[in-house]
Amino acid sequence: MTNERFDGEADADRWFGGVTGNADWDHRQWRIGANLGAFYSREKRDGFTETGPTTGSVTQGSQTTRLGQIRLGGRVGYAFERLEPFVKARYEFDFNKSDVNVAANQTRPSDDDHGIGVGAGVDFDIAPNVVVREQPLMS
């Protein structure tokens, strides 16, 4: 580890977009929801040079990072008077993503194309058409 300061300047362009469809059904006090969505992001970083006072210059090549993902999820809740506890799950599939590159002395992280997120939460109806939602999601 060094306390050396490096100077450099990088330039990048990033764009992203997504679309999601939701459907909800009520049956007595049961509330069931489903969603299907996709998103894509891409960033292209131009090459640049870092300069340090004792180590000299290091050139970093250009890099393009991308991620395309499809998500399918569902949720089930039971409505009491002003309170609705729920559980949910979401399946994620990476249909397009950048390769994971690491140095020889680094541990390679997981590179799965599939993932599942699960969660539980509570909706609080505080006024007509006003809901406070607490919904952590764990992957």
N, C-alpha and C positions, 0 to 999 in steps of 0.2 A: 504494500500500500504506500502511496506517495501523496504528499500534499501539494504536488505540482499543479499549477493552473494551466489548463489548455484553452486556447482560443480557436474558434471556428464558427462558421455560419452555415446553416442548412436551410434548404427551401423544399417545401413539399406541397402537393395538391391532394386533397382528400374529397371524395364524394361518397354519399350513401343514400339509400332509400329503402323503404319498406312498406308493406301493406298487410293488414290484418283484418280478418272477418270474424265477427262474434255472433253467437246465437244463444239465447237464454229462454228457458222454459220454467214456468211455475206450475206446480201441482200441489194444491192445498198449501202446506207450509214448506214443502220442499222446493228448493231452487236449484236448477241444473243449468250449467253453462258449458259451452264449448267454443274453442277458437282455433283458427288456422291462419298462419301468417308466414311471411318470408321477408328477409331483408338481405341486402348486399352492401358491402363497403369496400372501397379501394383507396389506397394511398400510395402515391409515387413520390419518393424522396430522391432528389437529385444528389449526385456525389458531392463531397466536400472535403476540405483538408483541415485537420486539427494541427495546431502548432503549440508545442511546449517549449519552455526556455532551455531545458537540458536534454530532452529527448528528440528534439527536432520536429519534423512534420510527419504526420500520418494521414494518408489518403483513405477516405471511406468511399466505397463504390455506391452507385445508385441502388435503390432497393424499392421493390413494389410489394406491398402487403395487401392481401384481400381476404375477405370472409363472406361467404354466402351461406345462409342458414334457413332451413324450414322448421317451423315450430307447430306442434299440435298439442293442444291442452284441453283439460276439462276441470270442472269445479262442481262440487255438491255442497249445498248448505241447507240448514234447517232454520226457518225464521220463527223466532219467538216474537213477543210484542215489538220491541225496539232493538233487538239483538239477533244477529245471525252468525253463529259459528259455521265455519266451512273448512273443507279440505280441498286441495287441488294437486294436480300433477301435470307435467309438461314433458313431452318428448322433443328432442332437438336433433336435427341431422345437418351436419355441415356438408353441403353439396359442392362447395368450392372454398378452399382455404390455402394459404401460403404454407410451404413446408417449414418445419421447425428446424432451424439451424443452430447448432451449439458448437463451441470450441471443444477440442479434444479432451481437455481436462474438466469439462462441465458435465453435470448429470443431465441426461436428456429427459425433458418433461413428457407427460402423457400426450399422445397425439391422436386420441380417439376422434372418430367422426360422428359418434353418437353420444347422447347424454340424456339424463332424466333429472328433472327437478321436481321436488315435492314440497308442499307447504301446507300450512294451516293458518287460519286467521279468524278475525271477527269483524263484522260490519255493525256499526252503531247508527241507527236512524235518529238523528238529533232534531230534525224538523222535516216537514214535507219536502221531498225531492232533495234533501241534504243528507249525505251519508259519509261517515268517517270510517275509513277502512284501514285495518292493520293486517298486513299480509306478507310475512316473510316467505321467501322461496329459497329452498336449499337445493343445490345441485349435487 
